[in-house]
Amino acid sequence: MAIYTQLDFLRHGEPVGGRRYRGQIDDPLSEKGWVQMHAATADERPWSAIVSSPLARCAAFSEWLAAETGLPLSFDERLKEVGFGAWEGKTPDELKQAAPDCVFDFKRDPVRHRPPGAELLEAFHARVTTAYEDILAGHIGGHILVVAHAGVMRMVICHVLGLSPTQAYSINVASAGMARIKVEQKDVRRLDALLWLTSGPRL
């Protein structure tokens, strides 16, 4: 008999300061970001629990939603965004002024063109996939909302689809975008499937 578990990964909305390589800088959501998150979760709320990154742009909304719904909430340090090293806090345009192709080269090959001082891709992938497996193991048969970051969602999608993490930046994850993953388990056999990835609310 099959057991089904679903995990909805929700990216945070726009933070204060707009689009930039934020990494682990702990900026809160902007007013627009709050609106995006409310819109993304306004209708269907099928979840049995919430797991969140502890960074403010995820945690504050997760706390609000848990209070609103009565769902249990936990935080997992492994769901933090990748550390971007020297790029943290900078916009793509600022980076391109110094090196016009740096962002393009990074997305094409995030191993050889990693920002100086950034977290290694292999280490980031390992911590995210370990978190994914632990969340799944702790909520078999449930439907979990995981509030996290674009990089985390890219690593999870690569893991589910059997892609190399070097392909992660070919996956676009919009502000307040959501990915639904369905896991079917039969004895020791398991099938993880990406059901959909939304573009986020249009505001």
N, CA, C and O of each residue as an XYZ file, in Angstrom:
812
protein
N       0.845     -1.196      0.000
C       0.000      0.000      0.000
C       0.882      1.248      0.000
O       1.849      1.334      0.757
N       0.547      2.198     -0.841
C       1.374      3.402     -0.971
C       1.050      4.424      0.112
O      -0.093      4.549      0.553
N       2.079      5.147      0.525
C       1.934      6.293      1.431
C       2.349      7.536      0.648
O       3.399      7.549      0.005
N       1.523      8.577      0.705
C       1.785      9.804     -0.038
C       2.082     10.947      0.928
O       1.361     11.161      1.903
N       3.144     11.665      0.642
C       3.514     12.859      1.408
C       3.693     14.006      0.424
O       4.271     13.819     -0.646
N       3.207     15.183      0.774
C       3.393     16.339     -0.088
C       4.144     17.442      0.661
O       3.928     17.676      1.850
N       5.022     18.104     -0.071
C       5.780     19.226      0.484
C       5.635     20.409     -0.465
O       5.973     20.312     -1.645
N       5.137     21.511      0.047
C       5.036     22.749     -0.721
C       6.162     23.676     -0.287
O       6.205     24.116      0.863
N       7.077     23.974     -1.213
C       8.180     24.886     -0.929
C       7.792     26.276     -1.414
O       7.534     26.474     -2.602
N       7.751     27.239     -0.496
C       7.348     28.609     -0.799
C       8.540     29.546     -0.616
O       9.129     29.622      0.462
N       8.881     30.256     -1.688
C       9.935     31.261     -1.556
C       9.366     32.507     -0.883
O       8.202     32.852     -1.084
N      10.190     33.176     -0.087
C       9.780     34.440      0.530
C       9.475     35.488     -0.540
O       9.908     35.368     -1.686
N       8.726     36.510     -0.145
C       8.465     37.648     -1.025
C       9.640     38.615     -1.044
O      10.708     38.335     -0.500
N       9.419     39.750     -1.677
C      10.477     40.759     -1.827
C      10.935     41.293     -0.466
O      10.096     41.708      0.334
N      12.225     41.294     -0.186
C      12.723     41.889      1.058
C      12.930     43.404      0.917
O      12.936     43.947     -0.188
N      13.095     44.050      2.033
C      13.488     45.456      2.045
C      14.817     45.592      1.300
O      15.757     44.837      1.548
N      14.883     46.547      0.398
C      16.098     46.729     -0.396
C      15.998     46.152     -1.785
O      16.902     46.342     -2.599
N      14.889     45.432     -2.083
C      14.675     44.933     -3.429
C      15.614     43.813     -3.825
O      16.212     43.144     -2.983
N      15.728     43.627     -5.141
C      16.470     42.487     -5.684
C      17.977     42.695     -5.534
O      18.537     43.690     -5.994
N      18.605     41.738     -4.885
C      20.057     41.748     -4.728
C      20.504     40.363     -4.281
O      19.679     39.541     -3.882
N      21.792     40.104     -4.346
C      22.330     38.839     -3.846
C      22.439     38.950     -2.329
O      23.459     39.371     -1.783
N      21.361     38.560     -1.675
C      21.227     38.796     -0.234
C      21.900     37.697      0.584
O      22.484     37.967      1.633
N      21.815     36.455      0.097
C      22.440     35.361      0.841
C      21.901     35.261      2.251
O      20.701     35.068      2.449
N      22.775     35.390      3.230
C      22.363     35.246      4.620
C      22.272     36.578      5.354
O      22.174     36.601      6.580
N      22.303     37.693      4.617
C      21.966     38.986      5.212
C      20.510     38.928      5.651
O      19.657     38.485      4.882
N      20.211     39.362      6.860
C      18.902     39.093      7.451
C      17.920     40.255      7.272
O      17.390     40.783      8.250
N      17.685     40.644      6.027
C      16.709     41.701      5.750
C      15.288     41.169      5.921
O      15.012     40.021      5.572
N      14.374     42.002      6.462
C      12.974     41.588      6.572
C      12.235     41.761      5.249
O      12.768     42.339      4.302
N      11.014     41.259      5.192
C      10.162     41.482      4.033
C       9.787     42.954      3.910
O       9.581     43.644      4.908
N       9.702     43.414      2.680
C       9.146     44.745      2.426
C       7.624     44.666      2.520
O       7.058     43.583      2.661
N       6.975     45.816      2.442
C       5.507     45.828      2.427
C       4.985     45.012      1.234
O       4.029     44.248      1.364
N       5.633     45.189      0.068
C       5.248     44.403     -1.114
C       5.462     42.914     -0.861
O       4.646     42.090     -1.273
N       6.553     42.569     -0.187
C       6.827     41.167      0.107
C       5.745     40.526      0.961
O       5.366     39.378      0.732
N       5.249     41.267      1.943
C       4.146     40.756      2.767
C       2.900     40.521      1.912
O       2.229     39.500      2.056
N       2.594     41.464      1.026
C       1.431     41.319      0.150
C       1.588     40.082     -0.736
O       0.633     39.330     -0.933
N       2.792     39.875     -1.268
C       3.045     38.708     -2.106
C       2.819     37.404     -1.337
O       2.221     36.465     -1.862
N       3.297     37.352     -0.104
C       3.163     36.132      0.689
C       1.707     35.860      1.066
O       1.250     34.717      1.035
N       0.992     36.915      1.419
C      -0.431     36.750      1.720
C      -1.177     36.237      0.492
O      -2.025     35.350      0.595
N      -0.854     36.804     -0.675
C      -1.528     36.390     -1.906
C      -1.214     34.930     -2.248
O      -2.086     34.195     -2.714
N       0.020     34.520     -2.017
C       0.437     33.158     -2.371
C      -0.237     32.098     -1.505
O      -0.341     30.941     -1.912
N      -0.693     32.483     -0.315
C      -1.255     31.507      0.629
C      -2.711     31.820      0.981
O      -3.233     31.291      1.962
N      -3.366     32.664      0.202
C      -4.705     33.144      0.555
C      -5.791     32.093      0.347
O      -6.796     32.097      1.058
N      -5.603     31.203     -0.607
C      -6.687     30.282     -0.969
C      -6.529     28.939     -0.283
O      -6.924     28.773      0.871
N      -5.959     27.994     -0.985
C      -5.804     26.650     -0.441
C      -4.756     26.643      0.669
O      -3.646     27.149      0.499
N      -5.130     26.060      1.812
C      -4.187     25.903      2.930
C      -4.287     24.470      3.445
O      -4.847     24.227      4.514
N      -3.747     23.531      2.688
C      -3.940     22.115      3.002
C      -2.928     21.543      3.991
O      -2.880     20.328      4.183
N      -2.132     22.381      4.611
C      -0.936     21.907      5.310
C      -1.234     21.369      6.703
O      -2.204     21.757      7.354
N      -0.366     20.466      7.132
C      -0.442     19.916      8.487
C       0.639     20.478      9.396
O       0.575     20.306     10.613
N       1.627     21.145      8.821
C       2.705     21.757      9.613
C       3.476     22.721      8.716
O       3.387     22.652      7.490
N       4.235     23.623      9.348
C       5.087     24.583      8.644
C       6.517     24.407      9.141
O       6.763     24.317     10.344
N       7.455     24.360      8.201
C       8.888     24.365      8.522
C       9.492     25.559      7.792
O       9.202     25.776      6.615
N      10.328     26.335      8.477
C      10.803     27.587      7.888
C      12.297     27.784      8.083
O      12.894     27.311      9.050
N      12.877     28.500      7.128
C      14.200     29.084      7.349
C      14.093     30.069      8.510
O      13.059     30.717      8.672
N      15.152     30.193      9.326
C      15.113     31.135     10.439
C      15.390     32.583     10.040
O      15.263     33.482     10.871
N      15.770     32.825      8.774
C      16.028     34.208      8.369
C      14.721     34.992      8.334
O      13.667     34.445      8.009
N      14.801     36.289      8.674
C      13.610     37.099      8.936
C      12.637     37.138      7.773
O      11.426     37.169      7.989
N      13.138     37.137      6.542
C      12.245     37.243      5.389
C      11.378     36.008      5.187
O      10.410     36.036      4.426
N      11.730     34.924      5.874
C      10.880     33.735      5.903
C      10.179     33.579      7.259
O       8.991     33.266      7.328
N      10.934     33.803      8.321
C      10.454     33.476      9.665
C       9.265     34.319     10.092
O       8.332     33.794     10.699
N       9.272     35.616      9.790
C       8.198     36.493     10.259
C       6.855     36.082      9.655
O       5.841     36.033     10.352
N       6.858     35.787      8.349
C       5.606     35.358      7.729
C       5.194     33.984      8.247
O       4.010     33.746      8.485
N       6.143     33.089      8.422
C       5.816     31.756      8.942
C       5.173     31.847     10.316
O       4.223     31.123     10.613
N       5.689     32.735     11.151
C       5.102     32.923     12.485
C       3.678     33.467     12.380
O       2.781     33.035     13.104
N       3.484     34.424     11.466
C       2.137     34.971     11.278
C       1.180     33.881     10.800
O       0.075     33.753     11.327
N       1.601     33.091      9.798
C       0.736     32.067      9.229
C       0.426     30.978     10.250
O      -0.697     30.476     10.296
N       1.403     30.611     11.065
C       1.176     29.602     12.102
C       0.149     30.100     13.120
O      -0.711     29.338     13.564
N       0.241     31.379     13.488
C      -0.734     31.946     14.421
C      -2.121     32.016     13.786
O      -3.127     31.797     14.460
N      -2.171     32.323     12.491
C      -3.426     32.445     11.763
C      -4.131     31.094     11.604
O      -5.356     31.015     11.687
N      -3.354     30.041     11.378
C      -3.924     28.733     11.060
C      -3.904     27.746     12.233
O      -4.618     26.743     12.211
N      -3.097     28.025     13.245
C      -2.940     27.077     14.342
C      -2.023     25.912     14.022
O      -1.964     24.942     14.778
N      -1.293     26.000     12.889
C      -0.401     24.912     12.500
C       0.883     24.932     13.313
O       1.371     26.006     13.667
N       1.435     23.767     13.615
C       2.736     23.722     14.303
C       3.836     24.269     13.394
O       3.840     24.031     12.187
N       4.763     25.002     13.997
C       5.847     25.654     13.259
C       7.185     25.260     13.852
O       7.365     25.255     15.070
N       8.126     24.928     12.970
C       9.502     24.686     13.405
C      10.453     25.385     12.446
O      10.089     25.696     11.312
N      11.676     25.629     12.908
C      12.696     26.296     12.105
C      13.870     25.348     11.900
O      14.214     24.560     12.781
N      14.474     25.440     10.725
C      15.605     24.570     10.397
C      16.726     25.437      9.818
O      16.566     26.035      8.754
N      17.838     25.499     10.509
C      18.985     26.314     10.081
C      19.484     25.917      8.693
O      20.041     26.746      7.973
N      19.290     24.675      8.325
C      19.789     24.182      7.042
C      19.009     24.752      5.856
O      19.430     24.606      4.708
N      17.879     25.398      6.128
C      17.069     25.994      5.069
C      17.459     27.444      4.763
O      16.798     28.101      3.959
N      18.513     27.943      5.387
C      19.006     29.282      5.047
C      19.484     29.323      3.598
O      19.897     28.310      3.034
N      19.418     30.522      3.008
C      19.932     30.709      1.655
C      21.438     30.433      1.617
O      22.117     30.474      2.643
N      21.938     30.154      0.427
C      23.374     29.961      0.242
C      24.120     31.231      0.627
O      23.628     32.337      0.402
N      25.300     31.073      1.203
C      26.146     32.229      1.484
C      26.836     32.695      0.211
O      27.554     31.922     -0.423
N      26.624     33.962     -0.174
C      27.159     34.478     -1.434
C      28.506     35.184     -1.281
O      28.987     35.794     -2.236
N      29.113     35.116     -0.118
C      30.453     35.676      0.039
C      30.518     37.154     -0.309
O      29.736     37.954      0.204
N      31.455     37.515     -1.187
C      31.694     38.916     -1.543
C      30.522     39.551     -2.279
O      30.459     40.776     -2.382
N      29.603     38.759     -2.788
C      28.447     39.298     -3.508
C      27.300     39.708     -2.582
O      26.363     40.375     -3.021
N      27.361     39.321     -1.319
C      26.218     39.566     -0.441
C      25.925     41.061     -0.323
O      26.816     41.876     -0.083
N      24.647     41.389     -0.499
C      24.190     42.770     -0.390
C      24.278     43.565     -1.678
O      23.833     44.712     -1.721
N      24.841     42.983     -2.729
C      25.030     43.710     -3.986
C      23.972     43.324     -5.010
O      23.513     42.183     -5.043
N      23.588     44.291     -5.847
C      22.634     44.020     -6.912
C      23.383     43.455     -8.123
O      24.592     43.649     -8.256
N      22.660     42.756     -9.006
C      23.313     42.285    -10.239
C      23.960     43.415    -11.030
O      25.050     43.241    -11.576
N      23.301     44.572    -11.097
C      23.862     45.697    -11.853
C      25.167     46.188    -11.235
O      26.102     46.537    -11.955
N      25.234     46.217     -9.922
C      26.473     46.634     -9.252
C      27.608     45.665     -9.562
O      28.742     46.081     -9.799
N      27.299     44.382     -9.558
C      28.326     43.381     -9.859
C      28.804     43.484    -11.304
O      29.994     43.343    -11.586
N      27.870     43.730    -12.209
C      28.209     43.803    -13.637
C      29.047     45.031    -13.964
O      29.780     45.030    -14.953
N      28.950     46.063    -13.160
C      29.784     47.247    -13.392
C      31.257     46.905    -13.247
O      32.099     47.430    -13.976
N      31.561     46.027    -12.307
C      32.947     45.625    -12.084
C      33.393     44.519    -13.032
O      34.544     44.489    -13.468
N      32.467     43.602    -13.349
C      32.792     42.462    -14.232
C      31.530     42.119    -15.011
O      30.670     41.406    -14.493
N      31.394     42.607    -16.244
C      30.133     42.518    -16.988
C      29.557     41.110    -17.130
O      28.337     40.957    -17.187
N      30.399     40.081    -17.189
C      29.903     38.724    -17.421
C      29.821     37.874    -16.162
O      29.540     36.679    -16.245
N      30.063     38.472    -14.993
C      30.221     37.640    -13.793
C      28.931     36.907    -13.424
O      28.982     35.735    -13.052
N      27.796     37.562    -13.517
C      26.529     36.919    -13.152
C      26.171     35.837    -14.168
O      25.743     34.747    -13.788
N      26.344     36.129    -15.445
C      26.087     35.150    -16.510
C      26.977     33.921    -16.338
O      26.507     32.787    -16.429
N      28.253     34.153    -16.092
C      29.185     33.038    -15.939
C      28.855     32.205    -14.703
O      28.969     30.979    -14.728
N      28.449     32.867    -13.626
C      28.077     32.162    -12.399
C      26.872     31.245    -12.643
O      26.873     30.092    -12.212
N      25.861     31.749    -13.322
C      24.673     30.941    -13.564
C      24.977     29.756    -14.485
O      24.400     28.680    -14.324
N      25.872     29.949    -15.439
C      26.253     28.865    -16.346
C      27.095     27.805    -15.649
O      26.952     26.612    -15.917
N      27.972     28.247    -14.754
C      28.887     27.319    -14.091
C      29.125     27.804    -12.660
O      30.115     28.483    -12.388
N      28.199     27.448    -11.731
C      28.294     27.952    -10.359
C      29.379     27.281     -9.515
O      29.483     27.551     -8.318
N      30.177     26.421    -10.117
C      31.326     25.849     -9.411
C      32.577     26.655     -9.725
O      33.244     27.139     -8.811
N      32.903     26.807    -11.000
C      34.131     27.514    -11.392
C      34.011     29.030    -11.241
O      35.023     29.722    -11.128
N      32.782     29.548    -11.239
C      32.595     30.998    -11.174
C      31.847     31.408     -9.917
O      31.082     32.373     -9.922
N      32.077     30.662     -8.833
C      31.470     30.990     -7.541
C      32.011     32.331     -7.056
O      33.190     32.619     -7.265
N      31.182     33.167     -6.411
C      31.697     34.431     -5.864
C      32.791     34.189     -4.826
O      32.759     33.175     -4.129
N      33.751     35.094     -4.711
C      34.811     34.936     -3.710
C      34.232     34.785     -2.305
O      33.403     35.587     -1.875
N      34.670     33.766     -1.610
C      34.237     33.549     -0.238
C      32.867     32.928     -0.088
O      32.378     32.788      1.034
N      32.226     32.546     -1.196
C      30.877     31.971     -1.143
C      30.915     30.534     -0.644
O      31.927     29.842     -0.750
N      29.785     30.109     -0.099
C      29.608     28.719      0.305
C      29.759     27.810     -0.921
O      29.229     28.113     -1.990
N      30.466     26.723     -0.765
C      30.659     25.793     -1.869
C      29.321     25.177     -2.289
O      28.493     24.836     -1.444
N      29.124     25.042     -3.582
C      27.869     24.496     -4.099
C      27.599     23.104     -3.544
O      26.465     22.785     -3.186
N      28.637     22.275     -3.471
C      28.458     20.906     -2.972
C      27.988     20.913     -1.514
O      27.139     20.111     -1.124
N      28.545     21.819     -0.721
C      28.156     21.905      0.691
C      26.718     22.409      0.837
O      25.959     21.907      1.666
N      26.355     23.395      0.032
C      24.995     23.925      0.051
C      23.990     22.839     -0.345
O      22.978     22.643      0.328
N      24.278     22.148     -1.425
C      23.401     21.072     -1.885
C      23.262     20.000     -0.810
O      22.162     19.497     -0.581
N      24.341     19.650     -0.159
C      24.312     18.594      0.857
C      23.462     18.993      2.049
O      22.682     18.182      2.550
N      23.599     20.236      2.515
C      22.817     20.628      3.700
C      21.332     20.742      3.373
O      20.488     20.397      4.200
N      21.005     21.224      2.172
C      19.598     21.352      1.800
C      18.953     19.981      1.596
O      17.843     19.742      2.070
N      19.637     19.090      0.899
C      19.038     17.779      0.649
C      18.925     16.959      1.938
O      17.994     16.166      2.086
N      19.853     17.141      2.858
C      19.733     16.474      4.154
C      18.524     17.001      4.912
O      17.792     16.231      5.534
N      18.314     18.316      4.859
C      17.129     18.902      5.492
C      15.856     18.362      4.854
O      14.903     18.020      5.553
N      15.841     18.286      3.532
C      14.682     17.757      2.803
C      14.351     16.340      3.266
O      13.198     16.028      3.563
N      15.370     15.492      3.323
C      15.149     14.105      3.715
C      14.655     14.012      5.161
O      13.800     13.182      5.470
N      15.183     14.853      6.041
C      14.753     14.830      7.446
C      13.326     15.339      7.602
O      12.556     14.788      8.389
N      12.962     16.395      6.854
C      11.593     16.905      6.907
C      10.628     15.835      6.411
O       9.582     15.605      7.018
N      10.979     15.188      5.316
C      10.139     14.126      4.775
C       9.976     12.989      5.790
O       8.863     12.518      6.026
N      11.064     12.561      6.376
C      11.015     11.446      7.327
C      10.184     11.787      8.558
O       9.564     10.907      9.156
N      10.171     13.056      8.934
C       9.431     13.472     10.123
C       7.960     13.743      9.886
O       7.215     13.988     10.834
N       7.528     13.703      8.628
C       6.134     14.069      8.320
C       5.521     13.110      7.298
O       4.771     13.539      6.421
N       5.828     11.836      7.401
C       5.308     10.858      6.448
C       3.779     10.889      6.451
O       3.142     10.810      7.501
N       3.208     11.004      5.250
C       1.762     11.034      5.118
C       1.144     12.400      5.303
O      -0.072     12.550      5.184
N       1.967     13.409      5.595
C       1.451     14.752      5.813
C       1.565     15.631      4.577
O       1.956     15.180      3.500
N       1.217     16.880      4.759
C       1.332     17.891      3.693
C       1.955     19.115      4.344
O       1.296     19.840      5.090
N       3.226     19.338      4.057
C       4.052     20.297      4.785
C       4.310     21.534      3.932
O       4.578     21.426      2.736
N       4.229     22.696      4.546
C       4.656     23.945      3.911
C       6.061     24.260      4.395
O       6.305     24.362      5.597
N       6.987     24.413      3.446
C       8.370     24.769      3.773
C       8.622     26.170      3.211
O       8.571     26.371      1.998
N       8.892     27.129      4.086
C       9.109     28.519      3.678
C      10.610     28.763      3.646
O      11.285     28.686      4.672
N      11.124     29.056      2.458
C      12.581     29.123      2.317
C      12.971     30.116      1.221
O      12.311     31.139      1.040
N      14.030     29.811      0.504
C      14.678     30.748     -0.413
C      14.806     30.136     -1.805
O      14.669     28.926     -1.983
N      15.073     30.997     -2.785
C      15.190     30.525     -4.167
C      16.271     29.462     -4.310
O      16.051     28.435     -4.954
N      17.437     29.700     -3.716
C      18.529     28.732     -3.819
C      18.178     27.394     -3.208
O      18.510     26.347     -3.763
N      17.501     27.420     -2.056
C      17.070     26.181     -1.403
C      16.123     25.418     -2.313
O      16.255     24.205     -2.478
N      15.166     26.127     -2.905
C      14.197     25.465     -3.786
C      14.873     24.889     -5.018
O      14.498     23.812     -5.483
N      15.860     25.588     -5.548
C      16.593     25.054     -6.701
C      17.308     23.747     -6.349
O      17.292     22.798     -7.134
N      17.931     23.699     -5.176
C      18.632     22.491     -4.764
C      17.656     21.326     -4.576
O      17.948     20.194     -4.962
N      16.497     21.616     -3.981
C      15.490     20.575     -3.775
C      14.975     20.053     -5.111
O      14.847     18.843     -5.293
N      14.681     20.948     -6.045
C      14.178     20.527     -7.352
C      15.217     19.673     -8.087
O      14.873     18.662     -8.701
N      16.478     20.082     -8.023
C      17.542     19.266     -8.626
C      17.587     17.879     -7.989
O      17.738     16.875     -8.686
N      17.458     17.828     -6.679
C      17.483     16.562     -5.953
C      16.327     15.665     -6.392
O      16.520     14.479     -6.659
N      15.130     16.236     -6.465
C      13.934     15.471     -6.812
C      14.005     14.955     -8.250
O      13.607     13.824     -8.527
N      14.510     15.784     -9.158
C      14.538     15.413    -10.574
C      15.811     14.683    -10.985
O      15.941     14.274    -12.139
N      16.749     14.513    -10.061
C      17.989     13.829    -10.384
C      18.937     14.647    -11.228
O      19.749     14.095    -11.971
N      18.839     15.980    -11.120
C      19.712     16.872    -11.869
C      20.967     17.192    -11.067
O      20.963     17.129     -9.837
N      22.028     17.532    -11.766
C      23.218     18.022    -11.088
C      22.934     19.392    -10.481
O      22.256     20.205    -11.109
N      23.431     19.669     -9.281
C      23.234     21.010     -8.713
C      23.878     22.110     -9.546
O      23.550     23.284     -9.373
N      24.787     21.750    -10.446
C      25.361     22.762    -11.339
C      24.326     23.314    -12.308
O      24.554     24.355    -12.923
N      23.190     22.632    -12.455
C      22.116     23.101    -13.337
C      21.078     23.954    -12.614
O      20.092     24.382    -13.214
N      21.303     24.199    -11.320
C      20.281     24.823    -10.485
C      19.865     26.205    -10.976
O      18.693     26.568    -10.876
N      20.808     26.977    -11.504
C      20.488     28.358    -11.857
C      19.845     28.479    -13.234
O      19.653     29.581    -13.747
N      19.516     27.335    -13.824
C      18.642     27.313    -14.992
C      17.176     27.241    -14.574
O      16.283     27.287    -15.420
N      16.932     27.129    -13.281
C      15.573     27.076    -12.733
C      15.242     28.445    -12.151
O      15.924     28.912    -11.238
N      14.207     29.085    -12.669
C      13.807     30.387    -12.167
C      12.773     30.221    -11.059
O      11.757     29.551    -11.245
N      13.031     30.829     -9.916
C      12.099     30.787     -8.785
C      11.738     32.227     -8.437
O      12.582     32.984     -7.959
N      10.496     32.601     -8.675
C      10.050     33.983     -8.478
C       9.772     34.269     -7.002
O       9.630     33.350     -6.196
N       9.697     35.535     -6.667
C       9.293     35.941     -5.317
C       7.916     35.369     -5.009
O       6.982     35.522     -5.797
N       7.793     34.711     -3.866
C       6.549     34.066     -3.428
C       6.100     32.965     -4.388
O       4.924     32.602     -4.402
N       7.021     32.433     -5.188
C       6.725     31.266     -6.016
C       6.683     30.014     -5.153
O       7.330     29.944     -4.109
N       5.920     29.033     -5.597
C       5.757     27.796     -4.823
C       5.975     26.578     -5.709
O       5.558     26.553     -6.867
N       6.633     25.573     -5.150
C       6.823     24.285     -5.823
C       6.173     23.202     -4.980
O       6.391     23.131     -3.770
N       5.380     22.368     -5.616
C       4.755     21.244     -4.899
C       5.424     19.940     -5.307
O       5.568     19.633     -6.491
N       5.826     19.191     -4.300
C       6.486     17.900     -4.500
C       5.644     16.814     -3.842
O       5.225     16.944     -2.692
N       5.407     15.754     -4.582
C       4.646     14.608     -4.067
C       5.564     13.406     -3.985
O       6.238     13.055     -4.954
N       5.585     12.782     -2.826
C       6.443     11.614     -2.600
C       5.549     10.401     -2.361
O       4.735     10.390     -1.437
N       5.709      9.386     -3.199
C       4.965      8.136     -3.079
C       5.925      7.061     -2.585
O       6.969      6.829     -3.196
N       5.577      6.404     -1.481
C       6.431      5.379     -0.886
C       5.691      4.049     -0.827
O       4.556      3.969     -0.359
N       6.365      3.002     -1.314
C       5.865      1.636     -1.226
C       6.994      0.778     -0.691
O       8.005      0.582     -1.365
N       6.824      0.259      0.534
C       7.882     -0.458      1.261
C       9.185      0.336      1.183
O       9.232      1.462      1.679
N      10.233     -0.203      0.583
C      11.508      0.531      0.535
C      11.639      1.364     -0.741
O      12.640      2.055     -0.928
N      10.643      1.303     -1.612
C      10.688      2.034     -2.880
C      10.053      3.410     -2.724
O       9.122      3.596     -1.942
N      10.573      4.365     -3.481
C      10.087      5.738     -3.333
C      10.165      6.462     -4.660
O      11.110      6.278     -5.427
N       9.159      7.293     -4.929
C       9.150      8.129     -6.111
C       8.843      9.563     -5.698
O       7.769      9.850     -5.171
N       9.799     10.462     -5.942
C       9.622     11.890     -5.683
C       9.289     12.568     -7.006
O       9.989     12.361     -7.997
N       8.232     13.372     -7.035
C       7.798     14.022     -8.269
C       7.528     15.504     -8.034
O       6.879     15.881     -7.058
N       8.031     16.334     -8.935
C       7.689     17.758     -8.930
C       6.367     17.904     -9.677
O       6.300     17.641    -10.878
N       5.319     18.320     -8.976
C       4.010     18.466     -9.610
C       3.879     19.786    -10.346
O       3.355     19.831    -11.458
N       4.360     20.876     -9.720
C       4.335     22.162    -10.388
C       5.216     23.170     -9.672
O       5.582     22.998     -8.509
N       5.547     24.235    -10.406
C       6.300     25.369     -9.869
C       5.607     26.625    -10.366
O       5.534     26.852    -11.574
N       5.095     27.446     -9.453
C       4.363     28.648     -9.857
C       5.316     29.816    -10.072
O       6.455     29.805     -9.605
N       4.829     30.814    -10.782
C       5.622     32.021    -11.029
C       5.424     33.067     -9.943
O       5.993     34.155    -10.030
N       4.630     32.764     -8.922
C       4.363     33.730     -7.867
C       3.192     34.621     -8.228
O       2.816     34.701     -9.398
N       2.603     35.298     -7.237
C       1.444     36.153     -7.514
C       1.817     37.359     -8.355
O       2.894     37.931     -8.185
N       0.929     37.747     -9.263
C       1.140     38.927    -10.100
C       0.526     40.132     -9.401
O      -0.693     40.228     -9.261
N       1.380     41.046     -8.966
C       0.911     42.223     -8.216
C       1.342     43.490     -8.931
O       1.048     44.591     -8.465
